[in-house]
Amino acid sequence: MALTDIAIRKARTRERPYKLSDGRGLCLLVQPNGSKWWRFRYRWQGAERMLSLGTYPDTPLAEARSRLEVARQSLAKGIDPGEDRRGTKNSTDSTFQAIAQDYLAKLERQVLLNKRSASTLKKARWALQTFIYPELGRRPIVSITPQELLAALKKIEARGMAETARRTKQRCGQVFRHAVGLGHASRDITTELRGLLEPPIVEHHASITEPAAVGALLRAIDGYSGRDATLCALKLSALVFLRPGELRKARWSEIDFENAEWRVSARHMKRKVQHIVPLSRQSLAVLHDLKAITGYGPLLFPALGNPERCMSENTINQALRTMGYSSKDMTAHGFRSMASTLLNEQGWPPDAIERQLSHIEDDEVRGAYNYAQHLPIRRTMMQVWADYLDDLRAGRKRRPDTCVAQPRAEGAT
């Protein structure tokens, strides 16, 4: 049966990718992260091949069918549509837009392999199409000067979008480096623009870090009268201090009750690397309570009325507002700052804290070493942290020297 726009919009995510067929080889691949990709399955010289026709909704159903017809016409002429498209790309002039489109196709493949997020691709495409293509898209990339690119970026800045200008510059740099790799340019000209854009105003996430105020916050959470699942989300935010998106997208398959570990899926992590959270006794107790509430489905925190979608990104912040905490007092992301500040004040090894916050090392070799090195310390730290929160909640004061154990790093002499 042919697809309809309504059926496509209503297509829900599942734990594994699945396809919706439109007929004649055209199908829509629905990914677990919610992205939807048009694919044309065909045979060429006895071998099965797959051709990407874009993403939905950027490429609507009618456009996908139109692209399908072009591909099928190539087949009818005895031409492999995949090779034909690659040949067309290689034969086009090396304009900025042509190189950028090839870069975006590479980024799309990384999204399919869960190495990058669909939102990254969407933002990259939007920035380039909105701000750079109209200014420089038709120019040969090798002829674009740093001054011309800066002028285009300054127009973004003039609209009060300093952060967008900075990120668009980064994206242009990736396009220029892609062009260098393809032999269409000799250098990345964005390196010559360092310091020439206005620095964006950094707004830190509001957080509570004074121990007595943290205790008051925890008592307020205990008195929260909203949904039980939201109450559990608030409690876990303080105990495990994951990023809000990592928390709300969590699946029960990630929770290992027997080994007291939460193995956050790589596709939910900012750097696309699996993250292990050692679970304290208190965290396990909250998860057992939550299991009785939402354990019927794959998600820890399903949306109200739709067990296949996770709860809204605003749920925890809205709960804080109903408890009397404004956006200037506390945010969902602020639980991370709260833990980082207090754990550092208590003398825990900074590397262990950073690892628990999933701040990945830029040096992948050192990052892998640190990952193995700090997990035992983090197990101890997470339990002591949970015990410390219990004391703050109860209003008990503990002397600094008994607040935490002072573990030695493995291998220390």
N, C-alpha and C positions, 0 to 999 in steps of 0.2 A: 504494500500500500504506500502511495506517495506521501511524503511528509507535508505538514502544514506549519505555518508560522506559530500557530497556537500550540501545536504538539511540541515544537522545538523549544519554545519558551517554558513549557511545563515539564520538560525533561529534567528529572531529578538526578543528583549525583549518587553514585554507588561506591562501594568500597574498591571496586576494580573498574577500569575503563570498559565502556561498552559502546556498541554502534547502533545507530538508527538508520535504516536503509531508505533511500528515496527512489531506488530503481536505476537500472542502466549503469550500475557500477558506482553510483554516487551514494556516499553514506556520511553520517555525522558522527564523529568520535567524541563521546562525552567523557571527560576526565574526572577523576575523583575530586580535583580542586575546583570543579565547576566550569572550566574552560571547554569550549566546543569547537571542534576542528572539522572542516570539510575535507573529505578524502575521495579520490577516484581510484578504484581498484580495477586494474586491467591486466591483460596478458600480452607479453611481447616476446616473440620468438620462443614460445613455450614456457616462459618464466613469468610468475606473477609479480606485478609491480604496483606501487602505490604512489599517487601524485597528490601533493597538497594543493588545495584550492582556496585556502584562506580560513579565517576564523569567523564564527558567529558571535555577536551580531554585526561586526564590522563588515563581513561579507554576508548579506542577506540571502535568503533562499533563492530568489530570482537570479541574483548575480552568480551564485554557485552553479545553478543550472546552465547559465550562459557560458561560464568557464568550462563546464563539462562538455558542452557542445563543441567548443573550440578544440578541446583535447580529443574528442571522438572524431572530429574531422581530420585531425593529424593522423590518427590511426587508420582512417579510411584511405589516406594517401600513402600508407606504408611508412609513416614516420612515427617514431617513438615520441609521444608528447612530452615525456620527461626530458629526454635529450634535446628535443626541439626547444623547450623553454630555456634549458641551460645554454644552448647555442645562441639563442636570442639575447640572453643576458650578456654573454661573452662578446657578442658582436655590437652591442650598443655602445654609444660614446660613453666615456668614463665620467659622466656627470656626477655631481654630489648625490643627486637623488637616486641614480642607478646604483651607486656604491652603497648608499644607505639602505636601499631596498634589499640588497644582497646581505647586508649586515643584519637586517631585521629577520630575514629568512633563517640565518644562522641562529639568531636568538630564539626564533620559533622552535627550531629543532631542540635547543637546550631546554625549553619549556616542556616539550613532549617527553624528554628524558628525566623530567623533574629536577633538572640542575638549576633552573631559574624559575621564577614565579610568573604566572600569566599577567599579573598586575605590572610587573616590570616591563614586559613586552608592550602592554597597552600604553603605559606612560611614555615609553620610548617612541612608539609610533605617533602618539599624539603630539609630543614636543617637536619632533622633526617635521611632521606634516603641517602643524599650525604655525611654527615660527621660522623654520629654516628653509623648507622647500620654496615658499613664495619669494624669499629673498635670494637664495643661492642655488636652489635645486637644479636649475638647467645649466649651471656653469660647470665646465670641466673642473673636476676637483683639484687638479694640479695647479689651476690658475687662480684659485681663491687665496687671497692674502689674509694675514692675521688681522689687518685693519678692517677688512670687509666683514669678516666673521664677528669681530668685536662690535661693529656698528649694528649688526643684526641682533646680537645679544643685548646691546644697550637699549634697543627698542623694547625688549621684554622687561628690562629693569625699569624703564620709564613708566611702565604700567603698574609699578609697585609690586612686581613679582621677582624680587631679588633671588629667592631660593630657586624658583623655576629657571631663571637665567643661569644660575650656577650649575644646576643639574643638566640643562640643555648643553652647556659648554662641555660637561663631562661626556655626554652622549655624542656630541660632535667629535670629541677626541677619539672615542671608540670607532667612529666611522672612518676617521682619517687613518687610524692605525690599521683598520681593516683594508683600506685602500693601499697602504704600504705593503701589506702582506700579499695583495693581489698584483702589485707592480704598477699601480696607477698613481702613486704619490711617493715622494721620497722622505717625507717627515710628517709628524703630527704638529700642525701649526698652533694648536691650542696651548702647547707648552709655553708659547711666547706671550700668552695673555694672562699669565699668573699675576695676581694682585691688581688687575685692571677692572674687575667687577666689584661692586659694593658688597661687602660681606653681609650675609643675611642676619637678621636679628634672631638670635637663638633663644627660644622660649623653653626653659626646662619644665619637665612635668612636675606639677605641684606634688609635694610629698610631706609626710609627717615623720620627723626623725627624733623628736624629743621623747625620751622613754615614757614619761607620765602621759603625754598626749597619745602615744602609741597604745598604751593601756586603755585609755578612754575610747579610742577607735575600736579596739578589739571588743570592748564591752558593748559598744553601739552595734557592732556586727552581730553579736550574740542576740541582741534585741531586735534584729531586723524582722519585720513582719510580712515580707513579700514572699515570692515563690521559694520553696525549699531548695530547689536546684540553684537558684541565685545565691542563697545563703551559703551553700557549699562552695560556690565559686568564690565568694568573698573570703571565706576561711582559707581556701587553698591558695588564693592570691598572696596572702600573708605568709603562708607556710612554705611554699615552693618558689615564689617570686619569678614565675615564668612571664614572658611577654603576654599581654592580653590575648593576642591572636593565637598564640601557641596553646593557651589554656582553653579558649572557647572552641577550638577545632579538635580537641583531643578525642581519641577513640579508646574504647575499652580494651581493644587489642594491644594498646600501648602499655597497659598497666600490668605489672608482674607482681601480684600480691605475695606470692611465695618468696621471692627474692627481695621484696620491698624496693622495687625500682619502677620508675616511670620512664619508659624509653620513647621520647618524643620523636615522632616520625620526621625524617629529613625534609620531607616536602612541606612541613609546617614551620620549619626553622628558617630564620632570616638568612643564614649562610648555607642552607641546604645540606647540613651535616647532622646526623642523628645526635640527640642530646640525652644523656642519662641524668635523671633526678633521683638521688637516694631519698627514700620515703621514711619519714619519722613515724613513730607510733601514732602521733596525732593526725598526720596526713592520711595514714591507712584507715584510721577510724572515720575520718570524713568521707573517704572514698567508699568505705563499706556502707555508710549511710546513703551516699549518692547512688550506689549500685541498686539499692532497693527502690529508688525513685526513677532512674533513667536506664537501668540495666536491661530493659526490654529491647533497646536498639543499639546501634553501633557507636553512638556519640555520647560522651559524658554530659554534654550540655546542649541538647537538641532545642531547636526553636519551638516556641509554644504553638502547638497545632500542626507541626511538621517535623516528625522525628528524623527525617533525612537531611535536614539543614541545621547548622549550628546556631546557637543563640546570637543575637545582634551584638555588634561591637560596642554598642552604647549601653548594654545591659548593666555592667558593673558600675560604670560611671553614673548611670541614672539611679542605681541603688544607693550609691554614696550621697547623691543629692537628696534623696528622700530621707536619709539619715541626718541631714543637716550640714553636710560637708560640701562647700562650693567648689567650683573648678579651680579656685585659687588656694584651696585648703588641701585637697587630696584628689588624686586621679587613679584609675586602674593601673596605669604604668608606674605610679608613685610607689607601689609596694616594692618595686625593684630598688628604687633609690633608698627607701627606708631600710631594707635589708643590707644593702651595700654600705650605707653610712654606719649603721650600728655594728655590723660585723667587723668593719675596718677599725672602728673605735675600740672594739673588744680585743684586737690583736690577732685575729686570724690571718694566716698567710695570704697576702694580696692575690697571688696566682690562683689559689684555691677559690677565692671569692669570685674572681673574674671568670674562672672556668665554670663555676656554678651559675653565673649570670649568662653563660654561653657566649662570652666575648671571645671569639676564636682568634688564635694567633695568626698573624699574616704569614709567618713562616710555617708552612704546613708540616714540615718535619718536626720542628720544635712543638707545634701544636699537638701532634700525635703523641709526642713524648710526655708533654704536660698532662694530656688526657689520662694516660695510664698512671702518671705519678700522683695525681691529686685526688683520684676517686676515693681512696680509703680515708683521707682527711675530710673530704666532703661528706662522707657518711656520718662521721662524728659531728662535724659542724652542723649538719641539718638537724640532727637530733637535739643537740644543745640549743640550737636556735629555737626549735619548737618548745623546748622546756622554758627557755627564757621568755617567750611570748606568753606562756601560761602564767609565769610569775608577774609579768606586767599587767595581764588581764586581772589577776587577783589583787593587784596593788602591793605585792610583796617586793621589798627592796633587797637586792643582793649586792654584796660588796664586789667591786670590780675584779678582785683577784679570784672570786669564786663564780663570777658570771659565766665564764667559759673555761673549758680546758684549754691548755696551750699546747697543741700537738706539734710535734716536730715533723718536718717534711721527710718523706722516705729518702733514704740515702744520705741524710745529714750526718755529719760526724761530730 
